[in-house]
Amino acid sequence: MSRTLAAYVRKLEDEIKSRFVGNYHAIKIAILNLLHYRSTLLIRAPRGVGKSTLMLLLLKGIYGDDYVVISGASEVKRGEILGRLHIPSLEREGVEKVIWSAFIKAKGKGLDEVNRLNPYTAANIYHMLQFGEVWAYGQRYQIGDYTLIANENPHDPTTFVHPPPFYDRFDVVVYLRPLSLSEKFQLEDILERYGNSLVDSMPQVLSPEDLEEIRDEVAQVELDVELKGFINLLIRDLQICIRGKEYSEIKPPALCEGCHFIREVCSLIREGPSERATIVLTQLAKAKLWLEGKVTEDDILQLAKWVLPHRIVLAKSTMILRDIDDILRQERTKMHERELRKQWYLLRELYKKFDRALYARAAEIALEDPVFAEELMKLEKIWVSKGILNKEETLAHYLGVAEWM
Amino acid sequence: MMQDNSFIKFLRKVGRRYGTVYNLSDVKSARQTTASELLDVLFLGKLPADHIIASKIEIKELKEMIEKLENEVSRLREENKRLKFLLLLLLSILIIFIVVIR
């Protein structure tokens, strides 16, 4: 890790904090999320809490004045967000030449009030968010690396409902809360200090080249295999369903009636997170390790609070942030229980060779952990095909798991 | 069967923490029980197969189950009373009928 680069990142955080009151957790996670390739951030807040200000402070701190913001409005069309045809070339030469939009070409991109952008226009940038390139009229434009920061007020009456895949493409969602009494005084002081121009007074702390270098370094950070295991387990816990909810017409909680794992976290989740959640958590863990020199399992659970809310649909939900908190608390206990049961040791031994006593114990443990059960059932399939185990005595048979799963 | 992928590396690394011997009878288990298992232990005197750790949610669920059962019992008692009364009434009518016919 380059100390100078890390110092720049800390300076960026300080400069933003000196202009943005409260919501420090949001600033911290937003900065951390900037440190990996093709960073995307969504800021959610009610009106007047500072979502646009935070977006502009972040963009200005890195790109100076060299960034493009599109203000979400239903009349914003494809040409403005993606590109348009060069009509003279088409008329004179019959050639479809695309003039790519300033938004596409800019490294620093902002989408203000993204909920007001009509979903058809927003759909044009799905591919960019996924692969860092865009297509129009059969032509490709490779953007490479960029930073996209969007904001929305989900309770805005003029809002469009974007489909879940759109939100899934945002690495992190931060929620801003209104200021407390003392923070309001702080805001008044800050506004006075900067002459009411918080964004204009924001200096460019990092250059795009610095950011590129940081992102290169973060990408090369190696995470410990145990920490990778923790991330993968966490996400798998939130995805798994032995009844295959992803393809079922009936969803939890109705689908969970009579299921052995009805008391597990899986029964609380109607639609689990995508694999992007694993990728983003890994990137954030690498960024944290790069910036702070350490990252723990507790950090992963903290980071998950900003990675999951827009990627998960709960069976029953009153307030998503609190519900996610409860789920993550359950996960912490679950991980501890896994340690006590030494179950991964058992699985390792069973991978080496079949042992009936160990298998019996593993099957017992599997009844308390669907993710472990899933891995054990994979081994069972191999043992059944080799004639070591009868189909009728397998865990899969006991749990009634379909053959295709 | 062991291929050398990251998952196996994970199993090796985590597994190494526990040494090389796994004692089947010496496994610490923080087994979560279902509310019905807990009821068996509390009311039927069944010995738990493992330590029972009941979370607040389980206790709450247990209380709800007990409340439901109590409601059901009182409903059945009421019904029982009504049926007894009906039976007595029928018997009385029958006796009167027999006496009148004779």
Interface residues (C-beta under 8 A of the other chain):
Chain A: V225 E226 K228 G229 R263 H336 E337 L340 R341 K342 W344 Y345 L346 L347 R348 E349 Y351 K352 K353 A357 L358 R361 E368 I382
Chain B: M1 M2 S6 I8 K9 F10 L11 R12 K13 V14 G15 R17 Y18 Y22 L24 V27 K28 S29 A30 R31 Q32 T34
